[in-house]
């Protein structure tokens, strides 16, 4: 089954179960057996409501977008999306086909 790149966009300061949402997503993915995931903080961005979120020097808690991404199988992506829906989380995501590998072949375990 082909791999995909599954990524979510969340506000940096959004929380779920007393934890920053992007951290919770990474933890949940790790508990689900994913082999890796990353969170990237944006400089600025806007979402479906058209409001610009950007970082200001004097702000302590950022409201910029954070991208949380995983390279996983399509089946794992389906399961993870369903798992998040079961938590009643309404998150925007992108899922695109991807070819992934290592320059020297399979990694040593």
N, C-alpha and C positions, 0 to 999 in steps of 0.2 A: 504494500500500500504506500502511495507517495507521501512524502513529508509536506508539511505546511509551516508557514510562519504565522503564528497567532499572536496578535498584539492588542493590548487594551490601552485606552487613553483615560487617565483619571486626574483629578485635581490633586496637586501635591499635598494639600492639607486635609483631604477627605479621609474620614476614618470609618472603620468597620470593626465591630467587636473590640473597641478600645485600642485599636492599632491603626497606624496609617494604612490606607487601603492598598497602596502599592507594595508595602511590606507583607500585608496579609496575603495578597495574590501570590507573591513569591513563596511564602511559607506553605500555602495551600498547594501550589504546584509541586513543591518538594515532597510534601506528604503524599501527593498523587503519583510519585515515582518519576517525575520528569528529570531528565539528566542535566538540565541547566535552564536558566532564565536570567533576564537582565532588566533593570529599570534605568531609564534615561530621563533626566530632567531637562525640560525645554527652557529656552531663554524667554520665549513668549509664544502665545497662541490664542486662538479663539475657537469656540465650539458652536453647537447648533443654535445657541441663543444670540450669537454675534457679539458677545461681550469680549473685549480684549483682556487677556490675562498676561501681565508681564511683571517682571521683577523690578522692584524699586529699592534703592539703597537702604532706606530706613525701615523697610518692612521686616518684621521678625519671622512671621509665618507666611511662607510663599503660597501663592494661589496659581502658580504656573502649571501647565500640563506635565504629566509624567507618563512616559510610554513604557509599558511593561510587556516584554516579548519573550516568546518561546519558539524553538524549532522542534516540532513534535509530529507524530503521525496524525492523519486525518481522524482516525478513530479516537485518539487521545483528545484531540481538539473538541470533537463532538461531546465526549464525556465531560470535559472540563467546563464547557459552556453550559451543559445541562446541570452540572454541579453548582455553578454560580447562580443559575436561575432558581435552583432549589433553595438557595440562601436568600432569595428575593432581591438579588442585586441586578440592577438594570444598567449594564455597562456597554459602552460603544466598543466594538472590536473590528479588526480587520483580519481576514484569513486568506492568505495567498499561497499558491503552490511554490515550493522552494526545492532546489537541489542543494544538498549539504554534504560535506565530506571533510576529510583531512588531507593536507598536502602530502603527507607521508603514509597514507592509508589509514587503516584502523588504529585507534589509540591503544596503547598498552593499558591493561586493567590492573 
